[in-house]
């Protein structure tokens, strides 16, 4: 029986340890063009693996270079420092990452960021205007949004420092506990209300409802339209009541 040193498995391990993917090529400067080695910063200019995109985030255009593999959620959190949208399941099943793109609610963990070039993005930070609505900690006066401006979802943006009606209703109704899913719940509720007002039916909408006319939002409609947003704390009853308070 051969010694372990000469066994096929040992040889395979030695081969792997000598392969370029483990650093030898990176160390001698022969890594493939455009590759980003571990520990390097993301390029500030496009290459074959990155592109420059402009996203209008919470009312402000932001131009940045994104990796073609990056999803919108990661760009919002890691490059724009907008950490309201949460990474829950990372499979588009929990709704914690919900944001509004051109007024429509989406799971940002599934959207390639490079494909959103030119889109209007609204995160929970942008529902109520304020100094940090764009994720920039600087208070240079350029980030403020005056009251009366229209949001991407068609609603009117509150004046600086004023909560969105849904945010206020969630507080008044105690519609959250740990709060992890709350940003996604809020953005999803904003999108659901806009969808109903535009006449988009749900699975529980009465077939006799006239096509194209606003769909009345009762408890069943609200529950169905928000069913893609999970709350592990079980705050669903008060979430429904908070949405009802806003649409009355």
Secondary structure, DSSP 8 states (H G I E B T S, - for coil): ---GGGSHHHHHHHHHHTSGGGTHHHHTT---TT---TT----SS-BTTEEEEEEEETTEEEEEEEETT-BHHHIIIIIS---SS--SSSSSSS-TTEEEETTEEEETTSSBGGGGTT-EEE-GGGTS--TTTTS-----SSS---TT-B-TTSSB---TT---HHHHHHHHHT--SS-TTHHHHHHHHHHHHHHHHTT---TTS-TTS-TTS-----HHHHHHHTTTS--TT--HHHHHHHHHHHH-
